[in-house]
Amino acid sequence: MKLLIASDIHGSAYYCRLLLQRLEEEKAEKLLLLGDLLYHGARNPLPREYDTLAVAAMLNGVKDRVACVRGNCDSEVDQMVLDFPIGAEYCIFPVGKRVAYATHGHKTPACLKKGDLLFNGHFHVPAFEERENCTYVNCGSVSIPKEDSPHSYLVLEGETLCWKDVETGLPFRTETL
């Protein structure tokens, strides 16, 4: 299964539109959103074309392909305009013979063990690193990247991870699990 993983849209209609365009171009079966969909957060600047209702409408248009976990900027009020659940702290899914945990990143499941995969957003910086208790993967941020990283999303196909620039659709990093 081809999975597109993204985080931190933060209410940007501009970058949400590009993300959904990339979803179609990638022909990904599912879109896994790692939180912070609508609100920009008190410490972030307003992202380009900030329009939470437009973002909600766009995401509702692909609701049958979306799985989502809650970010630190997501609230119960956000759930009122979204037609798919956003309240889960994390989700678990298989990647080959490994167990993958997807969270926003402000909370980490305590049950991780060596060989597990941990997918996050939250920090707005793409990352891949072997840690003591898991392999850590960060998809970066769709709308408010940090540390001079590109506006990004991640494609997981089989055991290959490919980070791509949401504005161009071009890859900038590839890793094999």
Backbone as numpy.savetxt, mean C-alpha at the origin, in Angstrom:
# Nx Ny Nz CAx CAy CAz Cx Cy Cz
-0.65 -15.42 -8.50 -1.49 -14.23 -8.50 -0.61 -12.99 -8.50
-1.00 -12.04 -9.29 -0.30 -10.76 -9.35 -1.02 -9.78 -8.43
-0.28 -9.21 -7.49 -0.83 -8.34 -6.46 -0.14 -6.98 -6.55
-0.93 -5.91 -6.60 -0.38 -4.56 -6.55 -0.58 -4.08 -5.12
0.50 -3.63 -4.48 0.47 -3.20 -3.08 0.81 -1.71 -3.03
-0.02 -0.94 -2.33 0.19 0.50 -2.25 -0.24 1.02 -0.88
0.30 2.16 -0.52 -0.02 2.76 0.76 0.02 4.28 0.66
-0.62 4.90 1.61 -0.48 6.34 1.82 -0.91 7.19 0.63
-2.15 6.98 0.20 -2.75 7.83 -0.84 -3.05 9.21 -0.25
-3.42 9.26 1.01 -3.65 10.50 1.75 -4.56 11.48 1.03
-5.62 10.98 0.40 -6.62 11.86 -0.19 -6.26 12.51 -1.50
-5.18 12.09 -2.13 -4.77 12.69 -3.41 -5.51 12.05 -4.57
-6.43 12.79 -5.17 -7.16 12.29 -6.33 -6.20 12.09 -7.50
-5.23 12.97 -7.63 -4.25 12.86 -8.73 -3.51 11.53 -8.66
-2.93 11.21 -7.50 -2.13 9.99 -7.39 -3.00 8.74 -7.31
-4.20 8.85 -6.78 -5.12 7.70 -6.78 -5.49 7.34 -8.22
-5.76 8.34 -9.03 -6.10 8.11 -10.45 -4.94 7.39 -11.15
-3.72 7.85 -10.90 -2.55 7.19 -11.50 -2.39 5.76 -10.99
-2.61 5.55 -9.70 -2.50 4.21 -9.13 -3.49 3.25 -9.79
-4.72 3.70 -9.97 -5.73 2.83 -10.59 -5.43 2.60 -12.07
-4.82 3.58 -12.71 -4.36 3.38 -14.10 -3.27 2.30 -14.13
-2.35 2.35 -13.18 -1.28 1.33 -13.11 -1.87 -0.05 -12.78
-2.90 -0.09 -11.93 -3.56 -1.35 -11.60 -4.06 -2.03 -12.87
-4.67 -1.26 -13.75 -5.18 -1.81 -15.02 -4.03 -2.21 -15.94
-3.02 -1.37 -16.05 -1.88 -1.68 -16.92 -1.14 -2.92 -16.45
-1.02 -3.07 -15.14 -0.32 -4.24 -14.57 -1.14 -5.52 -14.71
-2.44 -5.38 -14.92 -3.35 -6.52 -14.96 -3.27 -7.34 -13.66
-3.15 -6.61 -12.54 -3.10 -7.26 -11.23 -4.50 -7.72 -10.82
-4.57 -8.89 -10.23 -5.86 -9.42 -9.79 -6.40 -8.67 -8.58
-5.49 -8.28 -7.68 -5.91 -7.63 -6.43 -5.07 -6.39 -6.16
-5.68 -5.46 -5.44 -5.02 -4.25 -4.95 -5.04 -4.32 -3.44
-3.87 -4.44 -2.83 -3.75 -4.46 -1.38 -3.34 -3.07 -0.92
-4.22 -2.41 -0.19 -3.96 -1.05 0.30 -3.55 -1.12 1.76
-2.41 -0.52 2.07 -1.85 -0.60 3.41 -2.14 0.66 4.24
-3.31 1.22 4.04 -3.79 2.28 4.92 -3.48 3.70 4.49
-4.01 4.63 5.28 -3.94 6.07 5.06 -4.46 6.45 3.68
-5.74 6.14 3.48 -6.37 6.33 2.18 -6.86 7.75 1.95
-7.57 8.34 2.91 -8.27 9.59 2.65 -7.64 10.82 3.31
-7.39 10.76 4.59 -6.91 11.94 5.32 -5.40 12.11 5.13
-4.95 13.36 5.03 -3.53 13.63 4.77 -2.67 13.56 6.03
-3.26 13.64 7.19 -2.51 13.56 8.43 -2.02 14.93 8.87
-1.95 15.12 10.16 -1.60 16.43 10.73 -0.16 16.85 10.44
0.73 15.89 10.17 2.15 16.23 9.95 2.53 16.27 8.49
1.57 16.03 7.60 1.87 16.01 6.17 1.28 17.22 5.48
1.93 17.70 4.43 1.32 18.76 3.63 0.15 18.20 2.84
-0.74 19.07 2.37 -1.82 18.61 1.51 -1.22 18.07 0.22
-1.58 16.85 -0.16 -1.05 16.30 -1.40 -1.75 16.90 -2.62
-1.17 16.67 -3.77 -1.70 17.18 -5.03 -3.14 16.72 -5.25
-4.00 17.66 -5.63 -5.43 17.40 -5.87 -6.08 16.69 -4.68
-5.92 17.26 -3.50 -6.52 16.69 -2.29 -8.03 16.73 -2.41
-8.66 15.55 -2.49 -10.10 15.44 -2.66 -10.53 14.07 -2.16
-10.83 13.99 -0.88 -11.11 12.71 -0.25 -12.34 12.01 -0.84
-13.36 12.78 -1.19 -14.55 12.14 -1.76 -14.29 11.58 -3.14
-13.46 12.26 -3.93 -13.10 11.72 -5.25 -12.28 10.44 -5.10
-11.36 10.42 -4.13 -10.56 9.22 -3.88 -11.48 8.07 -3.45
-12.41 8.35 -2.55 -13.36 7.31 -2.11 -14.15 6.76 -3.30
-14.63 7.63 -4.16 -15.40 7.19 -5.33 -14.54 6.32 -6.25
-13.30 6.73 -6.48 -12.42 5.94 -7.36 -12.14 4.56 -6.77
-11.83 4.51 -5.47 -11.55 3.23 -4.83 -12.79 2.35 -4.76
-13.94 2.96 -4.53 -15.20 2.18 -4.53 -15.45 1.55 -5.90
-14.96 2.18 -6.94 -15.12 1.64 -8.29 -14.36 0.34 -8.52
-13.37 0.04 -7.67 -12.60 -1.22 -7.79 -12.73 -2.06 -6.52
-13.78 -1.82 -5.75 -13.93 -2.45 -4.44 -13.84 -3.97 -4.46
-14.25 -4.61 -5.55 -14.20 -6.07 -5.63 -12.78 -6.60 -5.76
-11.84 -5.73 -6.04 -10.43 -6.14 -6.18 -9.56 -5.66 -5.02
-10.18 -4.98 -4.05 -9.42 -4.34 -2.96 -9.44 -5.16 -1.69
-8.27 -5.26 -1.06 -8.13 -5.69 0.33 -7.40 -4.54 1.02
-7.74 -4.28 2.27 -7.20 -3.09 2.92 -6.97 -3.33 4.40
-5.93 -2.70 4.93 -5.70 -2.64 6.37 -5.76 -1.18 6.78
-6.00 -0.95 8.05 -6.18 0.41 8.57 -4.85 1.08 8.84
-4.75 2.32 8.41 -3.59 3.14 8.71 -3.85 4.03 9.91
-2.82 4.69 10.39 -2.98 5.56 11.55 -3.80 6.81 11.25
-3.98 7.16 9.99 -4.82 8.31 9.62 -6.23 7.91 9.21
-6.53 6.62 9.17 -7.86 6.14 8.79 -8.76 6.11 10.03
-10.04 6.42 9.82 -10.96 6.48 10.96 -12.30 5.81 10.61
-13.14 5.69 11.62 -14.48 5.13 11.41 -15.27 5.99 10.44
-15.06 7.30 10.45 -15.76 8.20 9.54 -15.38 7.88 8.09
-14.12 7.53 7.85 -13.69 7.17 6.50 -14.47 5.95 6.00
-14.72 5.01 6.89 -15.45 3.80 6.51 -16.84 4.12 5.98
-17.39 5.24 6.40 -18.75 5.63 5.99 -18.83 5.94 4.49
-17.71 6.32 3.86 -17.73 6.65 2.43 -17.05 5.59 1.57
-16.50 4.56 2.20 -15.83 3.49 1.45 -16.69 2.22 1.49
-16.79 1.55 0.36 -17.63 0.36 0.23 -16.88 -0.94 0.44
-15.73 -0.89 1.05 -14.95 -2.09 1.39 -14.38 -1.86 2.78
-14.13 -2.92 3.54 -13.67 -2.75 4.92 -12.24 -2.23 5.00
-12.03 -1.31 5.96 -10.69 -0.73 6.16 -10.22 -0.84 7.61
-10.95 -1.58 8.45 -10.67 -1.57 9.88 -9.67 -2.59 10.39
-9.24 -3.53 9.58 -8.34 -4.59 10.07 -6.95 -4.04 10.37
-6.38 -4.46 11.48 -5.02 -4.04 11.84 -3.98 -4.66 10.92
-4.23 -5.90 10.48 -3.33 -6.56 9.55 -4.07 -7.67 8.83
-3.49 -8.15 7.75 -4.02 -9.33 7.08 -2.87 -10.29 6.82
-3.21 -11.53 6.65 -2.22 -12.60 6.45 -2.53 -13.29 5.14
-1.49 -13.57 4.34 -1.68 -14.28 3.09 -0.41 -15.06 2.75
-0.53 -16.13 1.97 0.65 -16.91 1.61 1.41 -16.29 0.44
2.73 -16.40 0.50 3.60 -16.05 -0.62 4.54 -17.24 -0.78
4.25 -18.08 -1.76 5.00 -19.33 -1.88 4.79 -20.15 -0.62
5.87 -20.53 0.02 5.79 -21.32 1.25 5.92 -20.44 2.49
5.92 -19.12 2.29 6.08 -18.19 3.41 4.75 -17.58 3.81
4.71 -17.06 5.02 3.55 -16.35 5.53 3.84 -14.86 5.44
2.91 -14.11 4.86 3.06 -12.67 4.74 2.05 -11.97 5.63
2.51 -10.95 6.32 1.66 -10.09 7.12 1.68 -8.72 6.48
0.52 -8.14 6.27 0.42 -6.79 5.72 -0.18 -5.89 6.79
0.53 -4.84 7.14 0.06 -3.86 8.12 0.34 -2.48 7.56
-0.18 -1.47 8.23 0.18 -0.11 7.80 1.63 0.17 8.18
2.00 -0.17 9.40 3.38 0.03 9.84 3.51 0.73 11.17
2.44 1.34 11.65 2.50 2.00 12.95 2.32 0.99 14.10
1.88 -0.22 13.76 1.78 -1.33 14.71 2.30 -2.57 14.00
3.03 -3.40 14.72 3.60 -4.61 14.12 3.07 -5.84 14.85
2.60 -6.85 14.10 2.13 -8.07 14.76 3.25 -8.72 15.58
2.91 -9.19 16.76 3.90 -9.80 17.65 4.24 -11.23 17.25
3.49 -11.80 16.32 3.63 -13.22 16.00 4.64 -13.49 14.88
5.40 -12.51 14.44 6.36 -12.72 13.35 7.47 -13.68 13.76
7.88 -14.50 12.78 9.01 -15.39 13.03 9.91 -15.43 11.80
11.11 -15.90 11.97 12.07 -15.97 10.88 11.43 -16.64 9.66
11.61 -16.04 8.50 11.03 -16.55 7.28 9.73 -15.86 6.88
9.08 -15.20 7.86 7.86 -14.47 7.55 8.19 -13.20 6.77
7.18 -12.68 6.07 7.29 -11.42 5.34 6.42 -10.38 6.02
6.92 -9.17 6.15 6.15 -8.08 6.72 6.09 -6.95 5.70
4.88 -6.68 5.19 4.66 -5.59 4.24 4.09 -4.39 4.98
4.69 -3.22 4.78 4.28 -1.98 5.43 4.21 -0.83 4.45
3.57 0.21 4.90 3.62 1.54 4.29 4.13 2.46 5.38
3.34 3.45 5.78 3.53 4.32 6.93 4.77 5.21 6.89
5.93 4.66 6.58 7.16 5.45 6.64 7.44 6.19 5.35
6.69 5.86 4.28 6.74 6.58 3.00 8.07 6.42 2.26
8.81 5.37 2.59 10.11 5.11 1.96 10.18 3.64 1.53
10.38 3.36 0.24 10.51 1.96 -0.19 11.68 1.28 0.51
11.48 0.01 0.91 12.55 -0.69 1.62 12.40 -2.20 1.44
13.54 -2.88 1.54 13.61 -4.33 1.56 14.80 -4.69 2.41
14.57 -5.39 3.53 15.70 -5.76 4.38 15.38 -7.01 5.19
16.40 -7.81 5.38 16.30 -8.99 6.23 16.46 -8.54 7.67
15.51 -8.89 8.48 15.57 -8.57 9.90 15.65 -9.87 10.69
15.89 -9.75 11.97 16.04 -10.92 12.83 14.82 -11.84 12.76
13.62 -11.26 12.73 12.42 -12.10 12.80 11.56 -12.08 11.54
12.02 -11.44 10.46 11.21 -11.41 9.24 11.98 -10.73 8.11
11.40 -10.79 6.92 11.87 -9.97 5.81 10.93 -8.79 5.72
11.49 -7.58 5.85 10.70 -6.36 5.89 10.64 -5.74 4.49
9.39 -5.41 4.06 9.17 -4.82 2.75 8.28 -3.60 2.92
8.73 -2.45 2.42 7.91 -1.25 2.45 7.66 -0.81 1.01
6.40 -0.58 0.68 6.02 -0.21 -0.69 6.24 1.26 -0.99
6.57 2.06 0.02 6.72 3.50 -0.17 5.36 4.18 -0.09
5.27 5.37 -0.63 4.04 6.15 -0.58 3.58 6.55 -1.97
2.29 6.41 -2.22 1.72 6.82 -3.49 1.78 8.34 -3.64
1.42 9.08 -2.59 1.26 10.53 -2.77 2.23 11.43 -2.02
2.81 10.96 -0.91 3.71 11.82 -0.13 4.99 11.05 0.20
5.83 10.78 -0.81 7.06 10.04 -0.53 8.03 10.88 0.31
8.90 10.18 1.02 9.89 10.86 1.86 11.29 10.38 1.50
12.27 11.11 1.99 13.69 10.81 1.77 14.03 10.71 0.29
13.49 11.62 -0.51 13.76 11.70 -1.95 13.40 10.43 -2.72
12.48 9.63 -2.18 12.03 8.44 -2.91 10.92 8.84 -3.88
10.69 8.03 -4.91 9.62 8.35 -5.87 8.23 8.03 -5.30
7.22 8.59 -5.91 5.83 8.21 -5.63 5.73 6.76 -6.10
5.44 5.84 -5.18 5.64 4.44 -5.55 4.52 3.50 -5.14
4.58 2.33 -5.79 3.76 1.18 -5.45 4.62 -0.04 -5.67
4.11 -1.20 -5.27 4.87 -2.44 -5.33 4.04 -3.50 -6.05
4.69 -4.26 -6.90 4.04 -5.39 -7.57 4.66 -6.67 -7.02
3.81 -7.57 -6.53 4.24 -8.88 -6.07 3.67 -9.90 -7.04
4.57 -10.61 -7.72 4.15 -11.66 -8.64 5.03 -12.87 -8.38
4.40 -13.96 -7.93 5.18 -15.13 -7.53 6.03 -14.75 -6.33
7.34 -14.85 -6.49 8.26 -14.46 -5.42 9.12 -13.28 -5.84
8.63 -12.50 -6.80 9.36 -11.32 -7.27 8.64 -10.06 -6.82
9.41 -9.16 -6.25 8.92 -7.85 -5.83 9.49 -6.80 -6.79
8.64 -5.92 -7.28 9.10 -4.87 -8.17 8.46 -3.54 -7.75
9.31 -2.61 -7.30 8.84 -1.28 -6.94 8.79 -0.45 -8.21
7.70 0.32 -8.35 7.53 1.13 -9.55 7.11 2.55 -9.19
7.47 3.46 -10.06 7.10 4.86 -9.93 5.67 5.01 -10.41
4.78 5.51 -9.57 3.37 5.60 -9.94 3.14 6.60 -11.07
4.04 7.58 -11.21 3.86 8.57 -12.27 4.22 8.03 -13.65
5.21 7.15 -13.71 5.67 6.64 -15.01 5.35 5.17 -15.23
5.12 4.44 -14.16 4.93 3.00 -14.25 6.24 2.24 -14.43
7.36 2.95 -14.40 8.66 2.32 -14.61 9.22 1.75 -13.31
9.87 0.59 -13.39 10.47 0.00 -12.19 11.73 0.74 -11.76
11.98 0.75 -10.45 13.22 1.33 -9.95 13.94 0.41 -8.99
13.33 -0.72 -8.63 14.00 -1.72 -7.78 13.27 -3.05 -7.92
14.03 -4.15 -7.94 13.47 -5.49 -8.00 14.21 -6.37 -7.01
13.48 -7.20 -6.29 14.05 -8.16 -5.35 13.34 -9.49 -5.52
14.05 -10.58 -5.23 13.45 -11.91 -5.23 13.42 -12.42 -3.81
12.29 -12.97 -3.42 12.14 -13.50 -2.06 12.81 -14.85 -1.92
